[in-house]
Every structure is written in structure tokens, then in C-alpha cells.
Amino acid sequence: MRVARRIKQRMYYALLIGKEPIYERDDNGNIIYRIHDGERIPVETGYFDDIYTDPIMFFNSISGQLTENELQAFGTQNLADAKMTYKRGQYPFKTGTLIWKQSEVKRKENGEIDPSSADFRVMGVMNEGQLFWKAMMQAVSNNEH
């Protein structure tokens, strides 16, 4: 199941590499601190932002034609909208990876990747194949934080 070179297009991906706490801020946008034993400690909200690698360019294609077997492989809770087939181990995709197919990669004010600018988020990777793997993806809604 090769992907014809003529249907491949330039895209970008960014790997999910961690999370960082979101801090409470004052009306001016400054982080609020509390003093504990003489040390300034930022006040956390209890929420976290995902942290991603810088986007990496690659060439492939995305298909919206999902088989019943592919959907069942990820369980009934999976809401995959598309898939990408690629050579075994060709890309380091994992759950949470962002894919930009047509949209421009955007950044937040702090310079971090803006996940809502991506077109797709990898929901899982079918990596049991000997020659080809499949990344199952869900379209990113434009109303993410």
C-alpha cells in the first residue's frame, strides 16, 4: 500500500512532549505569586497546557476513507476522521501529535505552538503492520484554548 508520490503534499507535524502548569494572572497578565518561607511561588490554576516540539516538515497524504476494521481497532470511543499510511517507523507519530495539512502553524503570545491552528490530532497509531503503519487522526476544532 504505497502512497503515490504525485498525491503527497507538504505538511508539518509537532510531537506532544509534555505539559506545563497554567498560572493565575492579574488584570495586567502578570503571574500571581505567593510567598512561602520567603520564597516566591507562582499560583497554579490546576490546569495544564500541552507542550510540543517545533513543527517538522514532511510529505505524505491523508485519507478520509476509514474502514470499519480500522475504526474498531481503536474502540467505539475513537472519533477518527482521517488516516495517514506510512512506512513502518518512518515518522515518530504518537497520540497527541499535531498535523498541519493546509493551515498555517501559529504560535501563542509566549511563543509556544497553538494547538488550535493544527488541522488534525493523532488519536492513535496502528503499528502492528510489518511494512506499513497508520496514524488515525481527528480534525482539530477551531475553538480549543
Secondary structure as the mmCIF struct_conf table of DSSP 4:
data_model
#
loop_
_struct_conf.conf_type_id
_struct_conf.id
_struct_conf.beg_label_comp_id
_struct_conf.beg_label_asym_id
_struct_conf.beg_label_seq_id
_struct_conf.end_label_comp_id
_struct_conf.end_label_asym_id
_struct_conf.end_label_seq_id
HELX_LH_PP_P HELX_LH_PP_P1 ARG A 2 ALA A 4
HELX_RH_3T_P HELX_RH_3T_P1 ARG A 5 ILE A 7
STRN STRN1 GLN A 9 ALA A 14
STRN STRN2 LEU A 16 TYR A 23
HELX_LH_PP_P HELX_LH_PP_P2 GLU A 24 GLU A 24
STRN STRN3 ARG A 25 ARG A 25
TURN_TY1_P TURN_TY1_P1 ASP A 27 ASN A 28
BEND BEND1 GLY A 29 GLY A 29
HELX_LH_PP_P HELX_LH_PP_P3 ASN A 30 ASN A 30
STRN STRN4 ILE A 31 ILE A 31
HELX_LH_PP_P HELX_LH_PP_P4 ILE A 32 ILE A 32
STRN STRN5 TYR A 33 HIS A 36
TURN_TY1_P TURN_TY1_P2 ASP A 37 GLY A 38
STRN STRN6 GLU A 39 PRO A 42
HELX_LH_PP_P HELX_LH_PP_P5 VAL A 43 VAL A 43
STRN STRN7 GLU A 44 TYR A 52
HELX_LH_PP_P HELX_LH_PP_P6 THR A 53 PRO A 55
STRN STRN8 ILE A 56 ASN A 60
STRN STRN9 SER A 63 SER A 63
HELX_RH_AL_P HELX_RH_AL_P1 GLU A 68 ALA A 73
TURN_TY1_P TURN_TY1_P3 PHE A 74 PHE A 74
TURN_TY1_P TURN_TY1_P4 THR A 76 GLN A 77
STRN STRN10 ALA A 82 LYS A 87
TURN_TY1_P TURN_TY1_P5 ARG A 88 GLY A 89
BEND BEND2 GLN A 90 TYR A 91
TURN_TY1_P TURN_TY1_P6 THR A 95 GLY A 96
STRN STRN11 LEU A 98 TRP A 100
BEND BEND3 LYS A 101 SER A 103
HELX_LH_PP_P HELX_LH_PP_P7 GLU A 104 VAL A 105
STRN STRN12 ARG A 107 ARG A 107
TURN_TY1_P TURN_TY1_P7 GLU A 109 ASN A 110
BEND BEND4 GLY A 111 GLY A 111
STRN STRN13 ILE A 113 ILE A 113
HELX_RH_3T_P HELX_RH_3T_P2 PRO A 115 SER A 117
BEND BEND5 ASP A 119 ASP A 119
STRN STRN14 PHE A 120 MET A 126
BEND BEND6 GLN A 130 LEU A 131
STRN STRN15 PHE A 132 ALA A 139
HELX_LH_PP_P HELX_LH_PP_P8 VAL A 140 SER A 141
TURN_TY1_P TURN_TY1_P8 ASN A 142 ASN A 143
#
